[in-house]
Amino acid sequence: PVQLASAWAGCNAVTPYWLPEFQGLARNGLSVPPPPVEPAPTLLFSFLNQERALPWPIRWNDSNWPRLWQFHLHYFDWAREWLDHALSTGLWPGEAWALEPLLDQWIAANSAGRGDGWHSYTLSLRTRNWIWLLCCCPALATPERLKSLWQQLRWLQAHPEHCHGGNHWLENLMALALGGLQFDGPQAMAMHRRAMRRLQQELASQVLADGGHEERSASYHLLMLDRMVELACALAIANGERPAWLLDAIEAMAAWAMVIRLESGRAPRFNDSAADAAPPLDEVVAFAQAALERRPASPTESGPQGGLRRCLLQAAAEKQGPAAERSSARLLVITAVVTDLPTTGWTLLRPGHGWELAFKCGVPCPRHLPAHVHADQLSFELSHHGRWLLNEAGTSIYGNGPERAYERSGAAHNVLQLGVPNAAGGMNWIEPVEVWGGFRAGRKAKPRLRQCGALAEGGCFAEGSHDGFDRVGASHHRRVALAGPAPHQITLQLQDTVITRVPLRFRIWWHLAPLVPEEWLEALVLSAPTAQELEAHWHATWCAEGFGQRLPRRSYCLSGALPPGEHQLNSVLPISLPHLPIPQACPASG
């Protein structure tokens, strides 16, 4: 029962004293957002590119909303955006008049343990956002709001997501570590120390040897890095120092982010990769670098809405005094022709002239954590001066539905698929990673024979295979190479070697980026002397530009039959770039 669970979690205990270390974080503190002359009858919220006008007083839980949309309502990230605006400009945005009523209404409408507002993940994000609001605007820290904040932290401590691991467990721990710093007394100190001990253990496990995060998603990597830097700043403000293990993890993850950064400022789109799921890569890396160097950040580094980041860095630098000596050599990465991240399983080929290719061959995800994995083994993406030419479908939606199923499937990636006929006369396409549901996966292929290197005349290659087809008596090895790089020309060579003991079908996907015309693939030549029944078809597909945003594009599929034996499927694509238009995003519902 909720009442018993609340008592067990300590939610009914006396609220500890709110410590003053962070008060005045925004110098003399922001004033409370002024009330409007006439309050609006509705409040407009836009999450996941879905906008809703909610009548006042708003409903916090509605079964008619997508659950992720409802989660975003409970996060209070929108209040963090209002705070960033106020810290950057000195003025609250017009809609911020509702901040105080919404804080109080959330407390009244969401009793302990009931609804999505008390899910451990929403608790982690909201408590952090409330802490920064109350620290930067001390007048918001009323006894009732502090009592609710402490109750939420105690509930979170008693209901963690350690069973899931990954980014959710890190979010829990960092929220508890930050929350324990804000209150006085033995209970708060125990909360903080316990969370820090477990965070140290988790980072030692979740941060891979090459600096990547174990979920192999650039979006969640950047999100966790941003959270870690916030916590490091808070520790510096409260204690005057930061633990070395946290700085080491920040440095390794920031170095990884710089290595995988494409010329556009984006990252490869392997696994879940919603463009708006994390702050921009350059802003997160600049935040990390400034924190490591113990210096304030410039407005250009922290971004136009980075007011809180600047306040945290400034306060941390002042509390710590002069910067101590700390090597940041790992952050000064020189872009190489071939960059391999073996534990992440990504290889970056950069032969010059703005050409960049990302190839994936590695462990797809932790065995216990398939939530954000895709069936994209041996897939690749190609860009030129930051403009996508061939790319993944990306991530536009969460949940359990056909769009989510497609975006996680092999057909949404630049892969070779093998299939066996089924009793209904159709085809069962064998996925190296068996994705199902919204966030599940069955068998997960292990990588084999990873290699990469430079070729003559400035070219480069990456190759590898996996054991995902062993169960049907087949194997697949892929080698992708870039040859003859020039300012507007290059040759993409794709060699797929398939060995099978049984007859199989195959299909090779080539997903054009939005607004890249079909004519761009006219020069593609497939040499497959032992394949049979070769066919080629165009498909109308999409490329995600963020949650709820899909851009239409064209995808080319080469297919055929493979009798038992060894087969070489060699694709050669000479690329000569024309002028390409800039794509415009459209809503997913379109």
ROMIFI-130649 format. One line per 3 residues: number of its first residue (from 1); for each residue y negated, x, z of C-alpha. Coordinates in pm, 1 decimal, m for minus. Layout:
NUM> Y:X:Z; ...
//
This chain:
1> 0.0:0.0:0.0; m350.9:117.2:m81.4; m467.6:85.8:280.9
4> m183.3:304.7:403.8; m232.5:553.8:119.1; m604.6:575.5:200.5
7> m533.4:642.5:565.4; m268.9:901.7:477.8; m513.3:1074.4:241.1
10> m779.0:1087.0:511.4; m1023.2:867.5:319.8; m1121.1:683.5:637.5
13> m1223.7:996.0:826.8; m1582.5:1064.2:927.5; m1783.4:1213.8:641.8
16> m1863.4:1581.3:707.8; m2216.9:1713.0:697.0; m2353.9:1766.7:342.4
19> m2436.9:2137.2:318.4; m2780.5:2247.2:191.7; m2672.9:2548.9:m16.8
22> m2690.5:2365.2:m346.6; m2973.3:2127.5:m265.0; m3281.0:2220.2:m460.9
25> m3063.2:2362.5:m736.7; m3331.0:2234.9:m971.6; m3595.1:2430.5:m777.3
28> m3780.7:2165.7:m576.9; m3540.5:1899.6:m690.6; m3577.4:1619.4:m938.3
31> m3726.9:1290.9:m833.1; m3520.1:975.7:m851.5; m3532.6:810.8:m1195.4
34> m3809.2:548.4:m1180.9; m3716.6:179.1:m1216.3; m3826.1:m1.2:m1532.6
37> m4088.7:m270.7:m1541.1; m3819.3:m513.0:m1651.2; m3452.5:m406.8:m1626.3
40> m3250.0:m452.2:m1943.7; m2986.5:m728.7:m1936.9; m2727.7:m495.0:m2090.3
43> m2646.3:m124.7:m2080.3; m2539.8:55.9:m2395.9; m2250.5:304.7:m2368.8
46> m2107.5:502.5:m2659.9; m1782.5:695.9:m2616.5; m1537.1:811.8:m2882.4
49> m1786.7:686.9:m3143.0; m1735.6:332.0:m3015.6; m2047.0:161.7:m2882.8
52> m2049.8:m128.2:m2637.5; m2335.0:m319.1:m2475.3; m2215.2:m407.2:m2124.0
55> m2389.4:m694.1:m1942.7; m2536.6:m620.0:m1603.5; m2368.9:m582.9:m1357.5
58> m2114.7:m398.7:m1568.7; m1737.4:m431.9:m1551.1; m1570.1:m99.7:m1479.5
61> m1218.8:m205.3:m1581.7; m1138.2:m423.7:m1880.5; m795.4:m449.9:m2043.7
64> m963.4:m521.9:m2378.9; m1108.4:m168.6:m2396.0; m909.4:132.8:m2516.9
67> m799.2:311.1:m2202.6; m958.4:642.7:m2301.1; m1289.7:461.3:m2354.6
70> m1257.8:318.6:m2004.1; m1179.5:664.2:m1869.5; m1503.9:793.5:m2021.0
73> m1697.0:517.7:m1847.1; m1553.7:634.7:m1512.9; m1614.6:1004.2:m1583.1
76> m1994.3:974.6:m1538.1; m2031.7:1240.8:m1809.1; m2304.5:1015.8:m1944.1
79> m2492.3:1065.2:m1615.6; m2445.6:1441.7:m1653.8; m2610.4:1411.2:m1997.0
82> m2904.6:1230.0:m1837.7; m2926.9:1508.1:m1578.8; m2921.0:1779.7:m1845.5
85> m3201.8:1601.3:m2028.4; m3408.5:1580.3:m1710.0; m3351.1:1947.1:m1625.1
88> m3436.1:2056.0:m1980.3; m3747.4:1840.6:m2031.0; m3862.2:1750.8:m1680.2
91> m3823.0:1380.5:m1760.8; m3530.9:1147.3:m1715.7; m3431.7:957.4:m2032.4
94> m3533.3:593.2:m2040.1; m3187.2:457.1:m1965.6; m3160.1:668.5:m1647.4
97> m3332.6:388.0:m1454.1; m2979.3:255.4:m1408.5; m2845.2:568.4:m1239.2
100> m2886.1:459.2:m877.5; m2765.6:102.7:m935.7; m2463.4:233.8:m1125.9
103> m2370.9:477.1:m849.4; m2383.6:201.0:m589.6; m2214.1:m51.3:m814.3
106> m1927.1:185.2:m887.8; m1869.8:227.1:m512.1; m1875.4:m149.7:m453.9
109> m1658.2:m240.6:m753.1; m1390.7:29.8:m726.9; m1207.9:15.2:m396.2
112> m998.7:316.4:m302.8; m684.3:365.3:m507.1; m741.8:76.1:m746.9
115> m811.2:100.2:m1119.1; m867.7:388.6:m1357.2; m1162.1:508.9:m1150.8
118> m912.8:644.9:m898.2; m689.3:817.4:m1151.5; m673.7:1183.9:m1055.5
121> m825.0:1296.3:m1384.8; m1124.1:1060.8:m1372.1; m1172.3:1156.3:m1007.2
124> m1187.1:1524.4:m1099.6; m1456.2:1476.0:m1361.5; m1660.9:1219.5:m1173.3
127> m1672.1:1404.9:m839.7; m1802.2:1714.5:m1016.1; m2067.8:1512.2:m1197.2
130> m2171.4:1337.3:m875.8; m2199.9:1671.9:m697.5; m2440.7:1808.6:m957.8
133> m2644.9:1486.4:m954.3; m2678.8:1492.9:m576.0; m2754.9:1864.9:m569.5
136> m3025.8:1852.6:m835.7; m3176.4:1528.5:m708.4; m3135.5:1535.7:m326.3
139> m3286.0:1187.9:m287.0; m2969.9:1049.9:m448.7; m2756.1:1183.0:m159.8
142> m2755.2:869.0:56.1; m2499.7:835.6:338.3; m2303.5:569.7:147.6
145> m2275.9:786.7:m166.7; m2178.1:1094.3:32.8; m1913.9:889.8:213.4
148> m1771.7:772.4:m120.3; m1777.8:1126.1:m262.9; m1582.9:1258.5:35.1
151> m1331.7:971.0:10.4; m1277.9:1046.7:m357.9; m1218.1:1415.0:m287.6
154> m968.7:1334.5:m11.5; m782.9:1090.7:m237.3; m772.9:1349.9:m515.2
157> m635.6:1611.1:m276.8; m356.3:1371.9:m178.4; m282.3:1258.6:m536.1
160> m294.6:1571.0:m755.5; m142.9:1606.2:m1101.6; 58.0:1921.4:m1036.5
163> 355.8:1743.7:m1193.5; 171.0:1750.5:m1527.9; 22.5:2098.9:m1500.7
166> m205.7:2219.4:m1778.5; m569.5:2120.5:m1801.7; m531.0:1814.6:m1574.6
169> m404.2:2024.0:m1283.5; m681.2:2279.9:m1339.5; m939.7:1999.2:m1341.2
172> m801.6:1872.8:m1008.5; m811.7:2215.3:m847.6; m1158.4:2310.1:m969.2
175> m1301.1:1976.5:m854.9; m1148.7:2025.2:m508.0; m1265.9:2386.5:m490.5
178> m1619.0:2278.5:m579.6; m1611.5:1971.7:m356.2; m1495.0:2169.4:m54.3
181> m1802.2:2392.2:m86.5; m2040.3:2098.8:m49.2; m1939.2:1981.6:297.3
184> m1926.0:2144.8:639.9; m1635.3:2157.3:876.8; m1271.3:2267.8:886.4
187> m1141.0:1990.8:658.3; m1379.6:2082.4:375.9; m1311.6:2453.1:418.2
190> m935.1:2390.8:412.8; m975.5:2182.3:96.2; m1169.5:2461.7:m71.9
193> m938.3:2744.9:31.6; m622.3:2555.3:m57.7; m759.3:2468.5:m401.3
196> m866.7:2828.0:m463.3; m522.5:2964.1:m371.9; m350.0:2724.0:m607.4
199> m607.7:2782.6:m879.3; m538.9:3155.8:m865.1; m166.8:3086.6:m906.8
202> m223.1:2846.2:m1195.0; m459.2:3073.2:m1386.2; m209.6:3357.6:m1356.5
205> 41.0:3126.2:m1525.0; m173.1:2921.0:m1762.4; m386.6:3201.5:m1909.2
208> m164.6:3379.6:m2159.2; m139.7:3754.4:m2211.4; m371.1:3736.4:m2515.0
211> m630.5:3527.7:m2326.3; m538.9:3187.3:m2466.9; m468.0:2877.1:m2262.2
214> m103.9:2770.4:m2245.6; m161.0:2437.5:m2424.0; m262.9:2627.2:m2742.4
217> m557.0:2396.6:m2813.0; m899.3:2545.8:m2876.7; m1066.0:2229.4:m2744.4
220> m895.3:2239.1:m2405.6; m931.4:2615.8:m2387.5; m1310.2:2583.9:m2420.1
223> m1323.2:2292.6:m2177.1; m1133.9:2486.3:m1908.8; m1345.1:2797.6:m1967.5
226> m1665.5:2597.2:m1922.7; m1535.1:2448.5:m1596.0; m1431.5:2791.7:m1468.1
229> m1776.9:2937.3:m1531.5; m1938.3:2645.3:m1347.7; m1712.6:2713.5:m1050.3
232> m1790.8:3086.0:m1061.1; m2163.0:3008.0:m1047.2; m2110.8:2769.9:m756.3
235> m1914.9:3036.5:m566.0; m2189.3:3290.4:m627.5; m2452.4:3048.3:m495.9
238> m2250.6:2953.5:m187.0; m2088.1:3287.8:m101.6; m2281.6:3549.8:m295.1
241> m1965.5:3667.0:m468.4; m1689.5:3554.7:m702.1; m1323.1:3649.0:m680.5
244> m1210.7:3914.6:m926.6; m915.7:3706.0:m1043.8; m1149.7:3426.2:m1155.6
247> m1378.2:3668.6:m1340.2; m1077.4:3829.2:m1508.9; m958.7:3488.6:m1632.5
250> m1307.6:3399.5:m1756.8; m1339.1:3731.0:m1937.0; m998.2:3699.5:m2103.4
253> m1057.6:3341.6:m2215.5; m1408.1:3418.6:m2344.5; m1272.3:3713.9:m2542.9
256> m1005.9:3486.9:m2694.6; m1271.2:3233.8:m2792.7; m1473.0:3503.0:m2969.7
259> m1165.9:3626.5:m3156.4; m1071.0:3283.8:m3291.8; m1430.9:3184.0:m3370.3
262> m1470.8:3106.7:m3739.4; m1790.6:3175.1:m3928.7; m1889.9:2810.1:m3887.0
265> m1882.0:2847.7:m3508.9; m1573.4:2626.3:m3498.6; m1213.5:2709.9:m3413.5
268> m876.6:2653.4:m3583.0; m759.2:2295.0:m3547.6; m400.0:2347.9:m3436.5
271> m259.3:2099.5:m3182.9; m508.6:1848.3:m3042.4; m849.1:1961.5:m3159.8
274> m1107.8:1684.1:m3138.4; m1442.7:1839.8:m3226.6; m1622.8:1651.0:m2947.3
277> m1363.0:1705.2:m2674.8; m1536.6:2020.7:m2550.7; m1881.4:2181.4:m2562.3
280> m1959.2:2397.1:m2869.5; m1778.2:2730.9:m2872.4; m2093.5:2943.5:m2892.0
283> m2252.0:2767.3:m2594.1; m1942.8:2810.7:m2377.4; m1907.5:3180.5:m2467.2
286> m2278.0:3244.0:m2400.9; m2243.4:3067.7:m2063.5; m1945.1:3288.1:m1976.8
289> m2117.4:3608.9:m2086.7; m2429.9:3533.4:m1883.1; m2219.1:3456.3:m1575.2
292> m2014.7:3775.0:m1611.6; m2333.9:3979.1:m1648.3; m2502.6:3801.0:m1354.2
295> m2810.3:3705.0:m1548.3; m2991.8:3383.1:m1640.4; m2933.8:3232.5:m1982.5
298> m3196.7:3169.0:m2244.7; m3242.9:2815.5:m2383.3; m3084.1:2924.4:m2710.9
301> m2773.6:3046.9:m2528.2; m2715.2:2740.8:m2312.9; m2792.7:2485.9:m2584.1
304> m3061.4:2218.7:m2611.3; m2901.7:2007.5:m2336.4; m2790.4:2299.1:m2117.8
307> m3032.4:2239.7:m1833.4; m2766.2:2246.1:m1561.7; m2611.5:2564.8:m1700.4
310> m2949.0:2738.4:m1685.7; m3007.0:2619.9:m1326.9; m2663.6:2740.3:m1217.6
313> m2702.6:3082.4:m1380.3; m3053.4:3127.2:m1240.4; m2949.7:3032.5:m885.6
316> m2636.8:3249.3:m903.0; m2832.4:3551.2:m1028.9; m3092.7:3515.6:m753.4
319> m2830.7:3478.4:m480.4; m2631.9:3780.6:m591.6; m2922.3:4015.3:m651.2
322> m2900.8:4297.6:m908.2; m2607.3:4286.1:m1144.0; m2312.1:4494.2:m1041.3
325> m2129.8:4717.7:m1283.3; m1864.3:4524.8:m1466.8; m1710.8:4612.0:m1797.7
328> m1739.3:4339.8:m2059.1; m1593.3:4548.3:m2338.3; m1333.8:4282.8:m2411.1
331> m1613.3:4043.9:m2502.9; m1748.4:4283.4:m2765.2; m1474.2:4217.9:m3016.3
334> m1512.0:4363.7:m3364.1; m1377.1:4120.4:m3623.1; m1073.4:4278.3:m3787.4
337> m907.7:4202.9:m4119.8; m598.0:4088.1:m3927.8; m616.2:3957.2:m3572.9
340> m291.4:3853.4:m3410.8; m262.3:3651.0:m3089.9; 113.1:3670.9:m3030.5
343> 144.6:3463.5:m2713.5; m84.8:3194.3:m2848.3; 103.5:3215.2:m3178.7
346> m202.0:3229.6:m3404.9; m293.7:3491.2:m3665.5; m640.8:3518.8:m3820.6
349> m678.1:3676.7:m4165.6; m1030.6:3785.8:m4259.6; m1028.4:4000.4:m4574.8
352> m1407.4:3985.0:m4607.3; m1661.9:3800.4:m4822.2; m1649.6:3505.0:m4581.3
355> m1280.7:3421.0:m4636.5; m1091.0:3317.6:m4321.5; m734.6:3191.5:m4288.2
358> m566.6:3085.2:m3963.3; m184.8:3079.3:m3953.2; 28.6:2931.2:m3676.5
361> 370.0:3070.0:m3583.8; 447.0:3075.9:m3214.5; 549.0:2881.3:m2907.9
364> 404.9:2534.2:m2979.2; 338.9:2437.8:m2616.4; 480.7:2488.6:m2266.1
367> 825.2:2333.0:m2232.8; 704.8:2103.4:m1955.2; 375.5:2004.0:m2117.9
370> 385.9:1852.0:m2468.7; 85.5:1620.5:m2432.5; m134.5:1792.3:m2690.7
373> 120.5:1951.7:m2922.9; 147.6:1876.7:m3296.6; 429.2:1939.8:m3544.5
376> 225.3:2212.3:m3715.0; 457.9:2512.9:m3705.7; 385.2:2753.6:m3996.2
379> 73.5:2559.2:m4093.8; m251.2:2724.3:m4203.1; m618.6:2651.2:m4262.6
382> m853.5:2819.8:m4511.1; m1231.5:2836.6:m4504.1; m1506.8:3026.9:m4684.7
385> m1835.5:3108.6:m4512.0; m1761.2:2840.9:m4256.4; m1678.8:2568.1:m4508.0
388> m1329.3:2417.7:m4483.7; m1125.8:2426.6:m4806.0; m775.9:2348.1:m4674.8
391> m744.5:2210.9:m4323.3; m547.8:2004.8:m4076.8; m599.4:1633.8:m4018.7
394> m730.1:1716.7:m3671.6; m756.2:1465.9:m3386.5; m947.1:1138.0:m3408.2
397> m760.3:921.7:m3157.7; m540.7:929.3:m2847.7; m295.5:664.4:m2739.0
400> 26.2:533.0:m2888.1; m27.7:406.5:m3242.3; 23.4:485.1:m3612.1
403> m293.0:695.4:m3648.9; m198.2:913.0:m3354.1; 159.3:941.1:m3481.3
406> 37.3:1057.0:m3822.5; m208.8:1313.4:m3688.2; 62.7:1474.6:m3476.7
409> 325.7:1470.3:m3753.0; 409.6:1748.5:m3995.4; 275.7:1539.2:m4285.8
412> m77.8:1580.6:m4147.4; m60.4:1961.2:m4169.2; m25.8:2225.1:m4440.6
415> 346.5:2273.9:m4387.0; 679.5:2261.8:m4567.7; 903.2:1979.3:m4450.5
418> 1278.6:1941.1:m4495.6; 1448.9:1602.7:m4501.8; 1792.3:1444.4:m4507.0
421> 1873.1:1099.0:m4652.7; 1935.0:816.9:m4408.0; 2165.8:514.8:m4427.4
424> 1880.5:286.1:m4532.7; 1818.3:489.3:m4846.0; 1506.8:656.2:m4710.3
427> 1441.9:1005.6:m4584.6; 1442.1:1148.5:m4232.9; 1194.9:1435.9:m4228.6
430> 1297.7:1695.0:m3971.8; 1007.9:1791.3:m3746.2; 1019.5:2139.8:m3587.9
433> 840.4:1978.3:m3295.4; 969.2:1625.6:m3236.7; 649.1:1444.9:m3142.0
436> 672.2:1085.2:m3023.3; 462.6:837.3:m2830.3; 105.0:932.7:m2765.8
439> 166.9:1249.3:m2564.4; 537.7:1326.3:m2578.2; 763.9:1566.6:m2763.5
442> 1137.4:1628.0:m2773.7; 1284.5:1945.1:m2920.3; 1030.8:2221.3:m2977.1
445> 1096.7:2499.7:m3227.1; 1091.2:2859.8:m3109.8; 924.7:3121.4:m3333.2
448> 1110.8:3399.7:m3512.6; 1025.9:3711.0:m3709.5; 648.6:3702.8:m3665.7
451> 468.3:3970.6:m3866.6; 124.3:4032.4:m4008.5; m68.5:4317.4:m4164.8
454> m296.6:4449.7:m4435.7; m216.7:4474.7:m4806.2; m351.2:4689.8:m5086.6
457> m704.3:4633.5:m5217.2; m826.1:4449.0:m4910.8; m558.0:4181.0:m4895.0
460> m368.1:4071.5:m4585.7; m70.7:3857.1:m4483.5; 97.8:3672.9:m4199.7
463> 453.0:3543.2:m4185.4; 718.2:3400.1:m3961.2; 989.5:3140.9:m3912.3
466> 1135.2:2918.4:m3641.2; 1461.8:2763.1:m3529.4; 1355.4:2402.0:m3580.2
469> 1588.0:2344.6:m3877.8; 1896.2:2507.9:m3725.4; 2039.8:2172.4:m3624.0
472> 2065.6:2060.3:m3991.2; 2211.0:2391.2:m4109.6; 1891.8:2530.4:m4261.3
475> 1619.2:2787.0:m4199.9; 1264.4:2828.9:m4326.4; 1056.2:3146.5:m4345.2
478> 694.5:3133.7:m4463.8; 465.9:3414.5:m4576.9; 101.1:3345.5:m4651.8
481> m118.2:3613.7:m4809.6; m473.7:3652.5:m4934.8; m513.5:3891.3:m5228.6
484> m805.7:4017.5:m5436.2; m1088.9:3905.6:m5206.8; m1429.9:3879.8:m5376.5
487> m1750.7:3692.4:m5288.4; m1639.9:3368.1:m5457.0; m1282.3:3440.4:m5556.5
490> m950.4:3503.8:m5390.8; m581.0:3433.7:m5450.5; m378.2:3244.2:m5193.0
493> m7.8:3324.0:m5210.5; 246.3:3109.5:m5027.5; 611.8:3211.8:m5019.4
496> 858.2:2969.7:m4860.1; 1216.2:3087.9:m4826.2; 1465.5:2813.8:m4745.4
499> 1835.1:2876.9:m4678.0; 2052.3:2568.6:m4637.5; 2422.5:2487.0:m4606.2
502> 2370.2:2121.1:m4702.7; 2167.6:1940.2:m4971.8; 1811.3:1874.1:m4854.5
505> 1482.6:1738.6:m4981.1; 1161.9:1934.9:m4935.5; 791.0:1867.7:m4959.1
508> 497.6:2106.7:m4935.8; 162.8:1966.4:m4823.0; m177.5:2088.7:m4942.7
511> m454.7:1905.9:m4757.6; m794.7:1947.3:m4919.4; m1100.6:1939.9:m4697.7
514> m1331.3:1638.0:m4742.8; m1524.0:1635.5:m5072.6; m1320.6:1921.9:m5215.8
517> m1224.1:1769.2:m5554.1; m869.2:1737.7:m5682.0; m957.1:1970.8:m5970.3
520> m973.6:2252.2:m5717.7; m591.2:2259.7:m5709.7; m542.7:2249.7:m6086.5
523> m471.0:2624.0:m6090.9; m190.3:2590.9:m5832.0; 141.1:2717.8:m5970.3
526> 474.5:2654.4:m5798.3; 769.6:2871.8:m5895.6; 1092.9:2718.0:m5769.3
529> 1373.7:2813.3:m6009.5; 1658.2:2678.1:m5794.3; 1488.9:2354.3:m5686.1
532> 1564.3:2023.4:m5856.1; 1382.0:1694.7:m5921.4; 1036.5:1848.0:m5876.7
535> 755.7:1596.6:m5834.6; 386.3:1607.5:m5746.3; 179.2:1327.3:m5596.0
538> m173.8:1280.0:m5461.7; m230.2:1090.9:m5137.7; m540.4:943.5:m4978.4
541> m558.2:1084.9:m4625.2; m827.4:1174.6:m4375.7; m971.4:1463.3:m4177.4
544> m1098.1:1399.7:m3824.1; m1448.2:1512.4:m3731.3; m1414.3:1395.5:m3372.5
547> m1285.6:1098.4:m3179.0; m1332.4:785.2:m3386.6; m1461.0:976.7:m3690.7
550> m1249.7:1028.1:m4001.2; m1357.1:1169.4:m4333.3; m1162.8:1060.7:m4642.5
553> m998.6:1338.7:m4837.4; m719.1:1402.4:m5087.6; m382.7:1558.8:m5011.3
556> m138.7:1703.9:m5265.0; 235.4:1692.3:m5207.8; 492.8:1894.0:m5404.0
559> 847.7:1772.9:m5347.0; 1200.3:1822.1:m5475.6; 1567.6:1865.5:m5394.2
562> 1743.5:2178.3:m5269.0; 2118.7:2221.8:m5318.1; 2308.0:2445.0:m5073.0
565> 2204.3:2809.9:m5100.3; 1894.8:3027.2:m5076.7; 1571.6:2916.9:m5241.9
568> 1238.5:3085.2:m5308.0; 947.2:2842.5:m5338.4; 647.4:3051.6:m5440.8
571> 304.6:2889.8:m5466.3; 9.1:3082.2:m5609.9; m343.0:2939.6:m5595.9
574> m623.0:3140.8:m5762.6; m946.5:3020.4:m5602.6; m1282.8:3030.9:m5774.7
577> m1535.0:2833.9:m5575.2; m1770.9:2585.4:m5738.1; m2063.0:2434.0:m5553.4
580> m1918.3:2183.0:m5306.6; m2114.1:1890.8:m5154.7; m2152.8:1845.7:m4780.5
583> m1925.5:1571.9:m4638.4; m2066.6:1288.0:m4430.6; m1870.9:1144.2:m4139.2
586> m1765.3:781.2:m4142.0; m1635.5:567.5:m3853.4; m1261.5:548.1:m3806.3
589> m1264.5:172.4:m3852.0; m1379.9:226.3:m4211.2
//
